[in-house]
Amino acid sequence: MKRISNSKALPVIAMALLLAITGCNRNSVKVYSVETNDSLTPALPAVQATAPAGAMPTTMPAGLPAPDHSGLSPLKYTLPAGWKEKELTQMRVASFVAEENGKQADISVIPMGGMAGGDLANVNRWRGQVGLEAIADADLQKLSEKVEVAGQAADLYDLAGTSPGSGDAERIIGVISHRDDMAWFFKMTGDAALVEAQKPAFVSFLKSVEFGALPAPSTMDLSQLPPSHPAIGGMNPAGTAGDKPTWTVPAGWQEGPLAQFLVAKYIVTGAGDSKAEVNVSSLAGDGGGLASNVNRWRAQLGLAPATDDDLAKLATIDATGAKAAIVEFSGTNPRTGKTAKLVGVVLPLGSQTWFYKLMGDTDLVTQQKDALIQFVQSAKYPDAH
């Protein structure tokens, strides 16, 4: 069980399963601390709210270990007036309830590594929870609204339907925010009228969120998931320092702070204030697939998804006796509003897939492309055969 206290920090979890959160009143900034103890302090009584029909389970699926909550960095946010903290479960890093006239809206936040099954699969899962039919990939962007989460663009999906269990009008507002190599799911679900009324608070809450630096990646395996959840690759044990690859780091690259699910991070600086970052991560299996990860990267620069023809034409490079796909595209950095460029390498190797991403100032990334390729090709993997 976890304990929430009115200290000044809500640590973020290394791994959970999916979706939640809403609202904001900037007159009440709070940060909470989650410890490896599920009891609640007397200062913050548990809210025994009934979970809506579309809510996620409160425990991990059979066979999966509980997330490791130790050593987590703070997540700051502004708590909306009238919202109450709920007892955290294994699946959530933040949990709230909003109530009015006997009606409830459940709010949650869950981070996951990689594509977490892909945006389309998760949106279609939400649609099914309110009795709506699945949509095609081409319709996904038509349904999304752009919102800001911690200063970065994210996609909001407002889905109104009915509860399959009760037949009552129900609404889900879900937001997907991709940061580094992690997907954050913010979700509010419940009575349709109440969720609609709370939407402005939800959007304000998202803007108030601040992410702290995260520690080294977790090693939890998510190879097993509930039947309704889109398949994703598990986290790779090579996240530990002793098992990560050895490589030749290019001149001028400086090690940066690790974010959750990153095996390595480097900062590259150039003329003036130009800057680029190199992120290295690894997931079990195909990590969600080439298309999902390439399109996640494209979304980080405000670009539309790649077509099947685009993916079929991707160039490859030799790396550790295997073929790695390489992508290169330019767009706009949502954090700065400036043009940016991304060069990414996807390397399937044995039972896992490695992801290398160089992203930042356009000219600097162009200059560093060859260095990235040499870096990838220099890597020696402990478990490579």
N, C-alpha and C positions, 0 to 999 in steps of 0.2 A: 504493500500500500504506500501511497505517496502522501507527504504532508505539505500543505500550503500554509505559509505564514506571511504575516504582513511585514516581512523584511523587504529589502529593496532589490529584489531580483527574481524574475521567473526564468529559470534555466530552460533551455530548449532541448527537446529529446533527440536522441540519435536515430531512433527508428520507431515508426508506429504504423498504423494502417490507413486511416484516411479522414479527412475533412472536418472543418468547422471554424467559426468565430464571427463576431459582429460588433458593431456599434462603438460610439465614442462621445465622450464629453470632456473636452480639454481642460476643464476646471478640476479634474481629478486624475492626475497621472499616477499610476501605480505600477510597481514591479514586484513580482512574487517569486519566492524561492520554493522549488520542488525538491524534496529530499526523498531518499529511498525508504519511505515510511508512508503507508496509505492512510493513516489516521489523520484527522483534522484537528487543528488547535482549537481551544474553546473560543478564541477570538473570531474564528471564521467557521460558523456551524455549517454542516453539510446541507445542501439543498436537495431534498429528495424529490426531484422532478421526474415525472413519468416520461420516458424516452419516446419521442415520436416514432411512428411506424417506419420512417425512412432512416432512422438513426443507425449508426454503426454499432456492432457489438461492443461490449465493455471490456472483453478480455481477448487475449491473443488466441488464434486458432490452435487446436490441439497439435502438439509437436513442436511449436515455436517457443523459444525462451522469452521471458519478459524483457523489455528494453532495459538497457543499462542507463540509469539516470544519474550516474556519478560524474563529477567533473564538468557539469554543463554550464555554458555561458549564459548571461542574462538576456532576456527578451523584454523590452520595455514597451509599454502601450498606455493609452488613456482609456480608462474604464468608463463606459457610458452610465449615465444616471439611471438607476432602476435595475441595472443588471446585477445578478448575483453569481458569485463563483460557485461552481459545483465541484464535488469531489472528483479528482482526476482518476482516470482509469488507465490501463496499460496502453490504450490506443490514442491518448490525447496528451498534448503538452499544455493546453489551456481549455477550459470548459466553463460555459456560462448558461444561464437561463434568463429569459425575459418573460414576465407574466402580466396579463391584463384581462380582467373580467373572466377569470377562470381559464383563459387560454394561455398556451405556452409556446415559446420559440426556443429551440435548443441550438446552442452555438458552440463550435469546437474548432481547434487548430491542430493539424497533423502534418509533420514533415516526412518526406520519403526520398530515398536516393534515386538517381537516374530519372527516367521518364515516368516511373510509377505506373506503368501500363499504358501511358499515352493519354493526352487530353481528351481525345474523342471517346475512348473506352470509358473514362471516368465520367464524362458528361452524360453519355448514354446510360451509365449505371444510375446516375441521379435522375435522369428522365424516367427510367423504369420505376423508381421509388415513388413518383407521383403519377404513375399510370400513363406516361407519354411514350410514344413510339421512338425507336432509335433513329438517329439521323445519319446521313453520309458525311464523310470528311469535308466535302465541298460546302456543306451547309454550316460547318462549325463556326467559322469566322463571322457568318451572317448573324449568328445568335449572340455573339460575345459583345460585351460592353467593356471599354477600356477604363480601368481604375488604377489608382496608385497605391502600392504597398511599400512602405518604407522608402519612398522616393523612386520606386521603380515601377514601370508599367506592368500590369497584370490583366488577366481576362476574367470578367464576371459573367456568370450565366444565371439568369432569372427565370426559373421554371415553375409555372403554375399548373396544378392539376388536382387530382383527388387521391386521398389515401387508399391504397388497395385494401386495407383492412377495414376501415370504418366507412369509406365512401365520402368522408368530409373533405371540404376544400382544403388543400394543402399546398404549400409553396416551399421551394428550395432556392436559396441564393447561394451559389457556390463560386468561389474565386480560386484560381490556380495561379500561383506566382513561382516562376523558375528563377532560382538564384544559384549561381555557380553550377554545381552538378546535383542540385537538390530541388525537389518540387514541394512547395508548401500549399496545403489545402485549407482554405478558410470556408466554413460552411454554416449557414443558418437555415434551420428547417422547422416547420411546425404549422400552426394555424395560418391560413393564407392571408387573412386581413392583418393579423399581428405582424407577420414577417414583412409584409409590404410596408406597414407603418414604421418598422424598425430599419428599413433599408437605408435611409439617410444616416442614421447613427452607425450602421454597419460600415458604410463607405468612409465616414469620418474616422472610425476606429482603424481601418486599414491604413489610412494616411499617418496615423499616430504611431504605428509600429516601428520600432528600431531594433535591428538585429545586432547582437554583440558578436565578437569573434568566437568561433567554435573550435573545439579541440579536435584531436585526431579522429579518424573515422571509426565507427563501430564495426564489429565483425559479425553482427547478427545476420543469420541466413533467412531470407524471406522467400525461399523456394516453394513454400506451401502457403496458400492463401484461401480465403473463403470462396465458395463456388461463384459468387456474384462479382468477385474482384478480378479485374484484368490482370493477366499474368505479368510478372516482372522478374528480373534477375535478382538473385540474392547478393548481398554485399560480399566482397571478396576478402578473405582473411589476410591478404597481402597489405591491408591497411596498416598493419603493425610495422613499426620501423625495422624490425629484424628481418622481415620477409619481403620488403619492397625491393624492386629491381635496383641494380647498380647501373649507373650510366655516367656519361661524360657531360657535365653541365657546361653549356656555352659560356664564353667570357662575357661578363657584364650582367649575367642573370643572378639575382639575389633571392635567397629563400624567403618566402613570405609565410604568414600565419596560416595554418591549415584550417579549412572550413570542414564541416561535417561531410564525410564520405570522400574526402580528397586524400590521395596517397602522397601527393607532393604539390607544392605551389611555388612559383617563381615570379618575381617582379622584374620587368625590363623597363628601363628609362632611356629616353633619347633626347634629341635636341629640344631646347625650350622646355615646355612642361609635358611633352609627349610621354605616354606611358602605355604599357601593355602587360597583361598577366598570362601566365602559363599554368593551366590546371591539369593535373593528372589524376584519373580515377579508374576504378575497375569494378565490374559487376560480374556475377556468375552468369553462365550461359551467354546469350546474345545481348544481355543488358536491356532488353526491350525492343531490340531490332535496329538495323541501320537506319531505316526510314524515320522511325520515331525520334532517334537521337539527332539525326541531321536536321529534322524539322524543329526540334527543340532549340538547337543552335540558331537556326534561321529566325525563329520567333524572338530570340534575344536581341536581334538587330532589326526587328520590325518587319521581317520579310515573310511573304506567303510560303506555304509548304511547297517543297520540291515535288515535281511530277515523277511518275515512274520512269519516264524517259530521261529525266535529269539524273536520277539515281543510277540508271543503267550506264550512263556515260561517265561516271566518276572515275578519276584517275586512281592508280594504285602505286604503292611503293613497296620495296622489299624491306622487311623488318624481322629480324630474328628467324629467318627461314620461312616466314609467312608473308602473305599479301595483306597490306593494310590499305583501306580506302582513305583518300585525302579529299577534303572539301575546302573551298575558298570562296568567300562572298563578302560583300560590303553592304552596309546599311546604316542605321542610326542607333546610337547608344541611348536607350531610354532614360538613363540616369543623368546624362549630360546634354542630350539633345544634339550632340555633335556626330559627324560621320565617323564610322568605325569599321573595322575589318576583322574577320575571323578566319583563321586557318585551323582546321580540325583534322585529326587522324583517328580512325577507328580500326583497332587491331584485334581480330579474333585470335585467341591463342589458347589452345587446349580447351579446358572447361570454363573459360572466362573471356571477357572482352575488355580491352584497355582503351581508354579514351584520353586523347591529348588535345587540349584546346589552347590556342594562342589568340587572344582577342584584345583589341585596344586601338590606339591611334593608327589611322590607315597607313601612313608612310612608314611608321615604325614596324608594324606587322609585316608589311611588304619586305622590309629590310631583314626581318628576323625569320622569314619563312624557311630559308635554307638551314638556319641554325636549328629550328624546330625539327626538321626532317633528320638532320644529323643526330640530334638528341634522341629521337625515337629509335633510330637505327643503331645507336650505341648501347641501348638498354639490354641488360642480361637478366632474365627472369629466373627466380629460384626453382620454379616448378616446370619450366619449359623443357620439353623433351626433344 
